[in-house]
Amino acid sequence: MSSIELKDFDWLPDAAHVDVNTVAALFGCAVPTVWLRVRRKVLPTPRKFGSHTRWNVGELRKLLQGEPA
């Protein structure tokens, strides 16, 4: 996990993107659980940037605040 991404999550713009380890830390689960929740449509679908998979910060914030994904 990028501790910088997690530590600075509140300061990231909504247009920023974070990795799977950061998502797992935010939701208090393991990385495989993140992927399970994506398949079950509980978490938003990530985007691919070349070989990197990232989640949109704005979408994650909405979900953390109780809004649907």
PDB file as gemmi writes it, atoms N, CA and C in Angstrom:
CRYST1    1.000    1.000    1.000  90.00  90.00  90.00 P 1                      
ATOM      1  N   MET A   1       0.854  -1.174   0.000  1.00  0.00           N  
ATOM      2  CA  MET A   1       0.000   0.000   0.000  1.00  0.00           C  
ATOM      3  C   MET A   1       0.889   1.222   0.000  1.00  0.00           C  
ATOM      4  N   SER A   2       0.441   2.224  -0.682  1.00  0.00           N  
ATOM      5  CA  SER A   2       1.143   3.497  -0.634  1.00  0.00           C  
ATOM      6  C   SER A   2       0.655   4.263   0.582  1.00  0.00           C  
ATOM      7  N   SER A   3       1.506   4.330   1.592  1.00  0.00           N  
ATOM      8  CA  SER A   3       1.097   5.019   2.821  1.00  0.00           C  
ATOM      9  C   SER A   3       0.859   6.493   2.556  1.00  0.00           C  
ATOM     10  N   ILE A   4       1.506   7.051   1.550  1.00  0.00           N  
ATOM     11  CA  ILE A   4       1.283   8.453   1.205  1.00  0.00           C  
ATOM     12  C   ILE A   4      -0.142   8.634   0.697  1.00  0.00           C  
ATOM     13  N   GLU A   5      -0.613   7.732  -0.166  1.00  0.00           N  
ATOM     14  CA  GLU A   5      -1.980   7.830  -0.678  1.00  0.00           C  
ATOM     15  C   GLU A   5      -2.991   7.732   0.452  1.00  0.00           C  
ATOM     16  N   LEU A   6      -2.774   6.821   1.385  1.00  0.00           N  
ATOM     17  CA  LEU A   6      -3.722   6.650   2.482  1.00  0.00           C  
ATOM     18  C   LEU A   6      -3.659   7.835   3.437  1.00  0.00           C  
ATOM     19  N   LYS A   7      -2.469   8.253   3.785  1.00  0.00           N  
ATOM     20  CA  LYS A   7      -2.297   9.366   4.712  1.00  0.00           C  
ATOM     21  C   LYS A   7      -2.883  10.649   4.150  1.00  0.00           C  
ATOM     22  N   ASP A   8      -2.739  10.864   2.861  1.00  0.00           N  
ATOM     23  CA  ASP A   8      -3.189  12.103   2.220  1.00  0.00           C  
ATOM     24  C   ASP A   8      -4.530  11.959   1.513  1.00  0.00           C  
ATOM     25  N   PHE A   9      -5.256  10.860   1.747  1.00  0.00           N  
ATOM     26  CA  PHE A   9      -6.499  10.605   1.025  1.00  0.00           C  
ATOM     27  C   PHE A   9      -7.467  11.780   1.126  1.00  0.00           C  
ATOM     28  N   ASP A  10      -7.609  12.347   2.317  1.00  0.00           N  
ATOM     29  CA  ASP A  10      -8.553  13.453   2.505  1.00  0.00           C  
ATOM     30  C   ASP A  10      -8.184  14.683   1.688  1.00  0.00           C  
ATOM     31  N   TRP A  11      -6.932  14.787   1.316  1.00  0.00           N  
ATOM     32  CA  TRP A  11      -6.466  15.969   0.581  1.00  0.00           C  
ATOM     33  C   TRP A  11      -6.383  15.739  -0.924  1.00  0.00           C  
ATOM     34  N   LEU A  12      -6.564  14.497  -1.358  1.00  0.00           N  
ATOM     35  CA  LEU A  12      -6.509  14.220  -2.789  1.00  0.00           C  
ATOM     36  C   LEU A  12      -7.733  14.803  -3.479  1.00  0.00           C  
ATOM     37  N   PRO A  13      -7.572  15.284  -4.710  1.00  0.00           N  
ATOM     38  CA  PRO A  13      -8.748  15.769  -5.458  1.00  0.00           C  
ATOM     39  C   PRO A  13      -9.640  14.591  -5.851  1.00  0.00           C  
ATOM     40  N   ASP A  14     -10.911  14.859  -6.081  1.00  0.00           N  
ATOM     41  CA  ASP A  14     -11.841  13.802  -6.477  1.00  0.00           C  
ATOM     42  C   ASP A  14     -11.421  13.114  -7.770  1.00  0.00           C  
ATOM     43  N   ALA A  15     -10.667  13.795  -8.600  1.00  0.00           N  
ATOM     44  CA  ALA A  15     -10.246  13.224  -9.878  1.00  0.00           C  
ATOM     45  C   ALA A  15      -9.024  12.307  -9.741  1.00  0.00           C  
ATOM     46  N   ALA A  16      -8.424  12.237  -8.557  1.00  0.00           N  
ATOM     47  CA  ALA A  16      -7.248  11.391  -8.348  1.00  0.00           C  
ATOM     48  C   ALA A  16      -7.655   9.918  -8.329  1.00  0.00           C  
ATOM     49  N   HIS A  17      -6.663   9.055  -8.424  1.00  0.00           N  
ATOM     50  CA  HIS A  17      -6.890   7.613  -8.413  1.00  0.00           C  
ATOM     51  C   HIS A  17      -5.922   6.948  -7.438  1.00  0.00           C  
ATOM     52  N   VAL A  18      -6.389   5.872  -6.780  1.00  0.00           N  
ATOM     53  CA  VAL A  18      -5.564   5.148  -5.816  1.00  0.00           C  
ATOM     54  C   VAL A  18      -5.554   3.662  -6.143  1.00  0.00           C  
ATOM     55  N   ASP A  19      -4.558   2.958  -5.585  1.00  0.00           N  
ATOM     56  CA  ASP A  19      -4.386   1.538  -5.897  1.00  0.00           C  
ATOM     57  C   ASP A  19      -5.222   0.634  -4.997  1.00  0.00           C  
ATOM     58  N   VAL A  20      -5.184  -0.652  -5.284  1.00  0.00           N  
ATOM     59  CA  VAL A  20      -6.005  -1.636  -4.577  1.00  0.00           C  
ATOM     60  C   VAL A  20      -5.640  -1.721  -3.099  1.00  0.00           C  
ATOM     61  N   ASN A  21      -4.378  -1.542  -2.761  1.00  0.00           N  
ATOM     62  CA  ASN A  21      -3.971  -1.603  -1.359  1.00  0.00           C  
ATOM     63  C   ASN A  21      -4.568  -0.452  -0.561  1.00  0.00           C  
ATOM     64  N   THR A  22      -4.654   0.706  -1.166  1.00  0.00           N  
ATOM     65  CA  THR A  22      -5.262   1.855  -0.504  1.00  0.00           C  
ATOM     66  C   THR A  22      -6.754   1.622  -0.313  1.00  0.00           C  
ATOM     67  N   VAL A  23      -7.413   1.076  -1.329  1.00  0.00           N  
ATOM     68  CA  VAL A  23      -8.849   0.774  -1.224  1.00  0.00           C  
ATOM     69  C   VAL A  23      -9.080  -0.238  -0.099  1.00  0.00           C  
ATOM     70  N   ALA A  24      -8.250  -1.265  -0.034  1.00  0.00           N  
ATOM     71  CA  ALA A  24      -8.390  -2.267   1.028  1.00  0.00           C  
ATOM     72  C   ALA A  24      -8.239  -1.628   2.406  1.00  0.00           C  
ATOM     73  N   ALA A  25      -7.281  -0.740   2.557  1.00  0.00           N  
ATOM     74  CA  ALA A  25      -7.076  -0.067   3.844  1.00  0.00           C  
ATOM     75  C   ALA A  25      -8.257   0.835   4.185  1.00  0.00           C  
ATOM     76  N   LEU A  26      -8.771   1.545   3.207  1.00  0.00           N  
ATOM     77  CA  LEU A  26      -9.904   2.441   3.446  1.00  0.00           C  
ATOM     78  C   LEU A  26     -11.140   1.690   3.924  1.00  0.00           C  
ATOM     79  N   PHE A  27     -11.360   0.501   3.362  1.00  0.00           N  
ATOM     80  CA  PHE A  27     -12.558  -0.263   3.684  1.00  0.00           C  
ATOM     81  C   PHE A  27     -12.299  -1.352   4.715  1.00  0.00           C  
ATOM     82  N   GLY A  28     -11.085  -1.398   5.249  1.00  0.00           N  
ATOM     83  CA  GLY A  28     -10.765  -2.339   6.321  1.00  0.00           C  
ATOM     84  C   GLY A  28     -10.895  -3.790   5.932  1.00  0.00           C  
ATOM     85  N   CYS A  29     -10.410  -4.118   4.733  1.00  0.00           N  
ATOM     86  CA  CYS A  29     -10.509  -5.490   4.267  1.00  0.00           C  
ATOM     87  C   CYS A  29      -9.214  -5.889   3.565  1.00  0.00           C  
ATOM     88  N   ALA A  30      -9.134  -7.128   3.169  1.00  0.00           N  
ATOM     89  CA  ALA A  30      -7.975  -7.628   2.433  1.00  0.00           C  
ATOM     90  C   ALA A  30      -8.145  -7.349   0.937  1.00  0.00           C  
ATOM     91  N   VAL A  31      -7.033  -7.391   0.225  1.00  0.00           N  
ATOM     92  CA  VAL A  31      -7.060  -7.138  -1.224  1.00  0.00           C  
ATOM     93  C   VAL A  31      -8.010  -8.096  -1.951  1.00  0.00           C  
ATOM     94  N   PRO A  32      -7.999  -9.406  -1.661  1.00  0.00           N  
ATOM     95  CA  PRO A  32      -8.959 -10.281  -2.358  1.00  0.00           C  
ATOM     96  C   PRO A  32     -10.424  -9.890  -2.115  1.00  0.00           C  
ATOM     97  N   THR A  33     -10.705  -9.342  -0.939  1.00  0.00           N  
ATOM     98  CA  THR A  33     -12.070  -8.903  -0.629  1.00  0.00           C  
ATOM     99  C   THR A  33     -12.459  -7.702  -1.484  1.00  0.00           C  
ATOM    100  N   VAL A  34     -11.496  -6.830  -1.773  1.00  0.00           N  
ATOM    101  CA  VAL A  34     -11.773  -5.697  -2.669  1.00  0.00           C  
ATOM    102  C   VAL A  34     -12.246  -6.224  -4.010  1.00  0.00           C  
ATOM    103  N   TRP A  35     -11.519  -7.193  -4.561  1.00  0.00           N  
ATOM    104  CA  TRP A  35     -11.890  -7.741  -5.873  1.00  0.00           C  
ATOM    105  C   TRP A  35     -13.247  -8.448  -5.823  1.00  0.00           C  
ATOM    106  N   LEU A  36     -13.534  -9.144  -4.730  1.00  0.00           N  
ATOM    107  CA  LEU A  36     -14.837  -9.787  -4.570  1.00  0.00           C  
ATOM    108  C   LEU A  36     -15.940  -8.738  -4.550  1.00  0.00           C  
ATOM    109  N   ARG A  37     -15.728  -7.651  -3.832  1.00  0.00           N  
ATOM    110  CA  ARG A  37     -16.730  -6.582  -3.750  1.00  0.00           C  
ATOM    111  C   ARG A  37     -16.913  -5.873  -5.089  1.00  0.00           C  
ATOM    112  N   VAL A  38     -15.864  -5.788  -5.893  1.00  0.00           N  
ATOM    113  CA  VAL A  38     -15.996  -5.211  -7.236  1.00  0.00           C  
ATOM    114  C   VAL A  38     -16.879  -6.124  -8.085  1.00  0.00           C  
ATOM    115  N   ARG A  39     -16.617  -7.437  -8.027  1.00  0.00           N  
ATOM    116  CA  ARG A  39     -17.424  -8.390  -8.805  1.00  0.00           C  
ATOM    117  C   ARG A  39     -18.887  -8.376  -8.365  1.00  0.00           C  
ATOM    118  N   ARG A  40     -19.138  -8.139  -7.086  1.00  0.00           N  
ATOM    119  CA  ARG A  40     -20.511  -8.106  -6.572  1.00  0.00           C  
ATOM    120  C   ARG A  40     -21.144  -6.716  -6.696  1.00  0.00           C  
ATOM    121  N   LYS A  41     -20.415  -5.791  -7.308  1.00  0.00           N  
ATOM    122  CA  LYS A  41     -20.897  -4.417  -7.541  1.00  0.00           C  
ATOM    123  C   LYS A  41     -21.094  -3.635  -6.235  1.00  0.00           C  
ATOM    124  N   VAL A  42     -20.373  -4.018  -5.187  1.00  0.00           N  
ATOM    125  CA  VAL A  42     -20.410  -3.287  -3.916  1.00  0.00           C  
ATOM    126  C   VAL A  42     -19.431  -2.117  -3.963  1.00  0.00           C  
ATOM    127  N   LEU A  43     -18.326  -2.317  -4.660  1.00  0.00           N  
ATOM    128  CA  LEU A  43     -17.326  -1.263  -4.874  1.00  0.00           C  
ATOM    129  C   LEU A  43     -17.354  -0.860  -6.348  1.00  0.00           C  
ATOM    130  N   PRO A  44     -16.989   0.388  -6.638  1.00  0.00           N  
ATOM    131  CA  PRO A  44     -16.972   0.821  -8.042  1.00  0.00           C  
ATOM    132  C   PRO A  44     -15.926   0.061  -8.856  1.00  0.00           C  
ATOM    133  N   THR A  45     -16.166  -0.011 -10.134  1.00  0.00           N  
ATOM    134  CA  THR A  45     -15.231  -0.653 -11.047  1.00  0.00           C  
ATOM    135  C   THR A  45     -13.990   0.222 -11.208  1.00  0.00           C  
ATOM    136  N   PRO A  46     -12.817  -0.370 -11.072  1.00  0.00           N  
ATOM    137  CA  PRO A  46     -11.595   0.422 -11.243  1.00  0.00           C  
ATOM    138  C   PRO A  46     -11.322   0.709 -12.709  1.00  0.00           C  
ATOM    139  N   ARG A  47     -10.396   1.616 -12.942  1.00  0.00           N  
ATOM    140  CA  ARG A  47      -9.967   1.961 -14.300  1.00  0.00           C  
ATOM    141  C   ARG A  47      -8.539   1.475 -14.519  1.00  0.00           C  
ATOM    142  N   LYS A  48      -8.244   1.139 -15.765  1.00  0.00           N  
ATOM    143  CA  LYS A  48      -6.890   0.704 -16.117  1.00  0.00           C  
ATOM    144  C   LYS A  48      -6.126   1.871 -16.730  1.00  0.00           C  
ATOM    145  N   PHE A  49      -4.917   2.082 -16.244  1.00  0.00           N  
ATOM    146  CA  PHE A  49      -3.991   3.065 -16.794  1.00  0.00           C  
ATOM    147  C   PHE A  49      -2.741   2.290 -17.178  1.00  0.00           C  
ATOM    148  N   GLY A  50      -2.684   1.853 -18.432  1.00  0.00           N  
ATOM    149  CA  GLY A  50      -1.592   0.982 -18.846  1.00  0.00           C  
ATOM    150  C   GLY A  50      -1.708  -0.330 -18.092  1.00  0.00           C  
ATOM    151  N   SER A  51      -0.675  -0.687 -17.335  1.00  0.00           N  
ATOM    152  CA  SER A  51      -0.710  -1.934 -16.559  1.00  0.00           C  
ATOM    153  C   SER A  51      -1.178  -1.713 -15.128  1.00  0.00           C  
ATOM    154  N   HIS A  52      -1.588  -0.491 -14.795  1.00  0.00           N  
ATOM    155  CA  HIS A  52      -2.000  -0.155 -13.439  1.00  0.00           C  
ATOM    156  C   HIS A  52      -3.526  -0.078 -13.336  1.00  0.00           C  
ATOM    157  N   THR A  53      -4.052  -0.609 -12.254  1.00  0.00           N  
ATOM    158  CA  THR A  53      -5.478  -0.556 -11.980  1.00  0.00           C  
ATOM    159  C   THR A  53      -5.691   0.396 -10.817  1.00  0.00           C  
ATOM    160  N   ARG A  54      -6.596   1.368 -11.003  1.00  0.00           N  
ATOM    161  CA  ARG A  54      -6.784   2.401  -9.985  1.00  0.00           C  
ATOM    162  C   ARG A  54      -8.270   2.726  -9.823  1.00  0.00           C  
ATOM    163  N   TRP A  55      -8.624   3.140  -8.588  1.00  0.00           N  
ATOM    164  CA  TRP A  55      -9.985   3.560  -8.260  1.00  0.00           C  
ATOM    165  C   TRP A  55     -10.047   5.068  -8.147  1.00  0.00           C  
ATOM    166  N   ASN A  56     -11.154   5.637  -8.598  1.00  0.00           N  
ATOM    167  CA  ASN A  56     -11.364   7.074  -8.534  1.00  0.00           C  
ATOM    168  C   ASN A  56     -11.666   7.496  -7.093  1.00  0.00           C  
ATOM    169  N   VAL A  57     -10.944   8.501  -6.606  1.00  0.00           N  
ATOM    170  CA  VAL A  57     -11.086   8.982  -5.235  1.00  0.00           C  
ATOM    171  C   VAL A  57     -12.495   9.524  -4.984  1.00  0.00           C  
ATOM    172  N   GLY A  58     -13.047  10.273  -5.915  1.00  0.00           N  
ATOM    173  CA  GLY A  58     -14.389  10.830  -5.748  1.00  0.00           C  
ATOM    174  C   GLY A  58     -15.443   9.753  -5.564  1.00  0.00           C  
ATOM    175  N   GLU A  59     -15.358   8.677  -6.340  1.00  0.00           N  
ATOM    176  CA  GLU A  59     -16.312   7.569  -6.218  1.00  0.00           C  
ATOM    177  C   GLU A  59     -16.165   6.877  -4.866  1.00  0.00           C  
ATOM    178  N   LEU A  60     -14.925   6.702  -4.418  1.00  0.00           N  
ATOM    179  CA  LEU A  60     -14.690   6.067  -3.122  1.00  0.00           C  
ATOM    180  C   LEU A  60     -15.215   6.932  -1.983  1.00  0.00           C  
ATOM    181  N   ARG A  61     -15.008   8.236  -2.088  1.00  0.00           N  
ATOM    182  CA  ARG A  61     -15.504   9.146  -1.042  1.00  0.00           C  
ATOM    183  C   ARG A  61     -17.020   9.053  -0.893  1.00  0.00           C  
ATOM    184  N   LYS A  62     -17.721   9.023  -2.036  1.00  0.00           N  
ATOM    185  CA  LYS A  62     -19.182   8.919  -1.996  1.00  0.00           C  
ATOM    186  C   LYS A  62     -19.609   7.638  -1.291  1.00  0.00           C  
ATOM    187  N   LEU A  63     -18.933   6.563  -1.615  1.00  0.00           N  
ATOM    188  CA  LEU A  63     -19.262   5.275  -1.008  1.00  0.00           C  
ATOM    189  C   LEU A  63     -18.963   5.290   0.492  1.00  0.00           C  
ATOM    190  N   LEU A  64     -17.861   5.873   0.878  1.00  0.00           N  
ATOM    191  CA  LEU A  64     -17.502   5.975   2.300  1.00  0.00           C  
ATOM    192  C   LEU A  64     -18.484   6.848   3.071  1.00  0.00           C  
ATOM    193  N   GLN A  65     -19.123   7.784   2.376  1.00  0.00           N  
ATOM    194  CA  GLN A  65     -20.114   8.659   3.022  1.00  0.00           C  
ATOM    195  C   GLN A  65     -21.511   8.046   3.019  1.00  0.00           C  
ATOM    196  N   GLY A  66     -21.626   6.822   2.503  1.00  0.00           N  
ATOM    197  CA  GLY A  66     -22.908   6.130   2.533  1.00  0.00           C  
ATOM    198  C   GLY A  66     -23.736   6.243   1.284  1.00  0.00           C  
ATOM    199  N   GLU A  67     -23.216   6.889   0.259  1.00  0.00           N  
ATOM    200  CA  GLU A  67     -23.937   6.978  -1.012  1.00  0.00           C  
ATOM    201  C   GLU A  67     -23.673   5.719  -1.815  1.00  0.00           C  
ATOM    202  N   PRO A  68     -24.606   5.307  -2.669  1.00  0.00           N  
ATOM    203  CA  PRO A  68     -24.401   4.075  -3.459  1.00  0.00           C  
ATOM    204  C   PRO A  68     -23.259   4.216  -4.453  1.00  0.00           C  
ATOM    205  N   ALA A  69     -22.647   3.097  -4.759  1.00  0.00           N  
ATOM    206  CA  ALA A  69     -21.515   3.077  -5.705  1.00  0.00           C  
ATOM    207  C   ALA A  69     -21.976   3.341  -7.123  1.00  0.00           C  
TER     208      ALA A  69                                                      
END                                                                             
